[in-house]
């Protein structure tokens, strides 16, 4: 992982993917939205510490503040942001290391999409809070079993990201120079 973060090109991949994925995760959970025409400001609830760990779904927590920029609104839930940041960091590191493995032709047998593929269940975990709405929107008849599966998307996504990270790490030879 130090190699992925220590090189400029792979560090840029890690940073761009991490930020982009965190934004996508917060949007999927409903914590980030476009709100034009709203005056910039911050609104904090009366008892933020008491609500900090209040669940609003199986893997989502209540917001303690609303941050409006005039363009976007962030429902600030520190636990959701922390979960999103951990998953986003794993996705970023995965794709940074995948980038290095692909740039090293001697590291054969790895596909460029392995880190991205492992991140899909984690991104879909943003629908844990609103799984029924997503299923209705796409026209799938939801059963209790299907809805229960949404609870497992985040842990499965994190496990797949960690497995992908371990796999990609074995494919990179840090001693060999990167070939153009």
C-alpha positions as CSV (number, residue, x, y, z in Angstrom):
1,X,0.0,0.0,0.0
2,X,2.9,2.3,0.6
3,X,3.9,1.9,-3.0
4,X,0.5,2.9,-4.2
5,X,0.4,6.0,-2.0
6,X,4.1,6.9,-2.4
7,X,4.1,7.2,-6.2
8,X,2.5,10.4,-7.7
9,X,0.5,8.6,-10.5
10,X,-1.0,5.9,-8.3
11,X,-1.5,8.4,-5.4
12,X,-3.5,10.5,-7.8
13,X,-5.6,7.5,-8.7
14,X,-6.1,6.7,-5.0
15,X,-7.1,10.3,-4.1
16,X,-9.5,10.8,-7.0
17,X,-11.2,7.4,-6.5
18,X,-11.5,7.9,-2.7
19,X,-13.1,11.3,-3.0
20,X,-15.3,10.3,-5.8
21,X,-16.5,7.1,-4.1
22,X,-17.1,8.9,-0.8
23,X,-19.3,11.4,-2.6
24,X,-21.1,8.6,-4.4
25,X,-21.6,6.7,-1.1
26,X,-23.0,9.8,0.6
27,X,-25.3,10.5,-2.3
28,X,-26.5,6.8,-2.3
29,X,-27.3,7.0,1.4
30,X,-29.2,10.3,0.9
31,X,-26.8,12.3,3.0
32,X,-25.6,14.4,0.0
33,X,-28.0,16.1,-2.4
34,X,-28.2,19.0,-4.8
35,X,-30.1,21.9,-3.3
36,X,-29.8,25.0,-5.4
37,X,-31.5,28.2,-4.2
38,X,-31.0,27.4,-0.5
39,X,-29.0,30.0,1.5
40,X,-25.6,28.7,2.8
41,X,-25.6,27.8,6.4
42,X,-25.2,25.2,9.1
43,X,-28.0,23.9,11.4
44,X,-27.0,21.6,14.3
45,X,-29.7,19.7,16.3
46,X,-30.2,20.3,20.0
47,X,-28.6,17.1,21.3
48,X,-26.0,16.0,18.7
49,X,-24.2,13.5,21.1
50,X,-27.5,11.8,22.0
51,X,-28.3,11.3,18.3
52,X,-24.8,10.4,17.1
53,X,-25.5,6.7,17.1
54,X,-29.2,6.7,16.4
55,X,-29.9,4.3,13.6
56,X,-32.1,5.2,10.7
57,X,-31.6,1.9,9.0
58,X,-29.5,-1.3,9.3
59,X,-26.3,0.4,8.3
60,X,-27.2,4.1,8.4
61,X,-27.2,6.6,11.2
62,X,-29.1,9.9,11.9
63,X,-27.7,13.3,10.9
64,X,-26.6,15.7,13.7
65,X,-26.3,18.7,11.4
66,X,-27.3,20.1,8.0
67,X,-24.6,21.9,6.0
68,X,-25.9,23.9,3.0
69,X,-23.5,25.5,0.5
70,X,-26.1,27.0,-1.8
71,X,-25.5,24.2,-4.3
72,X,-25.2,21.0,-2.2
73,X,-26.7,19.9,1.1
74,X,-24.9,17.5,3.4
75,X,-26.8,15.8,6.2
76,X,-23.8,15.4,8.5
77,X,-23.9,12.0,10.1
78,X,-20.4,11.4,11.4
79,X,-20.9,7.6,11.5
80,X,-22.2,7.5,7.9
81,X,-19.2,9.7,6.8
82,X,-16.8,7.4,8.7
83,X,-18.3,4.2,7.1
84,X,-18.2,5.9,3.7
85,X,-14.6,7.1,4.2
86,X,-13.4,3.6,5.2
87,X,-15.1,2.0,2.2
88,X,-13.9,4.8,-0.1
89,X,-10.3,4.4,1.2
90,X,-10.4,0.7,0.6
91,X,-11.8,1.3,-3.0
92,X,-9.1,4.0,-3.6
93,X,-6.3,1.8,-2.4
94,X,-7.6,-1.2,-4.4
95,X,-7.7,0.8,-7.6
96,X,-4.4,2.5,-6.9
97,X,-2.8,-1.0,-6.5
98,X,-4.6,-2.4,-9.4
99,X,-3.3,0.6,-11.5
100,X,0.3,-0.4,-10.4
101,X,-0.3,-4.1,-11.2
102,X,-1.6,-3.3,-14.6
103,X,1.3,-0.9,-15.3
104,X,3.7,-3.7,-14.5
105,X,3.4,-6.2,-17.3
106,X,5.3,-8.9,-15.4
107,X,2.4,-9.0,-12.9
108,X,0.1,-11.1,-15.1
109,X,-3.2,-12.6,-14.3
110,X,-5.0,-9.5,-12.9
111,X,-7.8,-7.6,-14.5
112,X,-8.0,-3.9,-14.3
113,X,-11.5,-4.0,-12.9
114,X,-10.8,-6.3,-9.9
115,X,-10.8,-3.5,-7.4
116,X,-13.8,-1.8,-9.0
117,X,-15.8,-5.0,-9.1
118,X,-15.2,-5.6,-5.4
119,X,-16.5,-2.1,-4.6
120,X,-20.0,-2.6,-6.2
121,X,-21.6,-4.3,-3.1
122,X,-20.2,-1.6,-0.9
123,X,-21.7,1.2,-3.0
124,X,-25.0,-0.6,-3.2
125,X,-25.0,-0.7,0.6
126,X,-26.0,2.9,0.4
127,X,-29.4,1.5,-0.5
128,X,-29.7,-0.2,2.8
129,X,-31.8,2.6,4.2
130,X,-34.1,2.8,1.2
131,X,-33.9,-0.6,-0.4
132,X,-37.6,-1.0,-0.8
133,X,-37.8,2.3,-2.7
134,X,-34.9,1.2,-5.0
135,X,-36.5,-2.1,-5.7
136,X,-39.9,-0.5,-6.5
137,X,-38.3,2.0,-8.7
138,X,-36.7,-0.6,-10.9
139,X,-39.8,-2.8,-10.9
140,X,-38.6,-5.8,-8.9
141,X,-41.1,-7.4,-6.6
142,X,-39.5,-7.3,-3.2
143,X,-39.7,-10.2,-0.9
144,X,-38.5,-10.3,2.7
145,X,-35.5,-12.4,1.6
146,X,-34.5,-9.8,-1.0
147,X,-34.9,-6.9,1.5
148,X,-32.9,-8.8,4.1
149,X,-30.0,-9.1,1.6
150,X,-29.5,-5.3,1.6
151,X,-28.3,-5.6,5.2
152,X,-25.4,-7.8,4.1
153,X,-24.2,-5.6,1.3
154,X,-21.8,-3.4,3.4
155,X,-20.0,-6.3,5.2
156,X,-19.8,-8.3,2.0
157,X,-18.5,-5.3,0.1
158,X,-15.8,-4.6,2.8
159,X,-14.8,-8.3,2.8
160,X,-14.5,-8.3,-1.0
161,X,-12.5,-5.1,-1.0
162,X,-10.0,-6.5,1.6
163,X,-9.7,-9.8,-0.3
164,X,-9.2,-7.9,-3.6
165,X,-6.5,-5.7,-1.8
166,X,-4.7,-8.8,-0.6
167,X,-4.9,-10.4,-4.0
168,X,-3.6,-7.3,-5.9
169,X,-0.8,-6.8,-3.3
170,X,0.6,-10.3,-4.1
171,X,0.7,-9.3,-7.8
172,X,2.9,-6.2,-7.5
173,X,6.7,-6.5,-7.4
174,X,7.9,-3.3,-5.7
175,X,11.4,-3.9,-6.8
176,X,10.8,-3.8,-10.6
177,X,10.6,-0.4,-12.3
178,X,7.3,0.6,-14.0
179,X,7.4,0.1,-17.7
180,X,5.8,2.7,-19.9
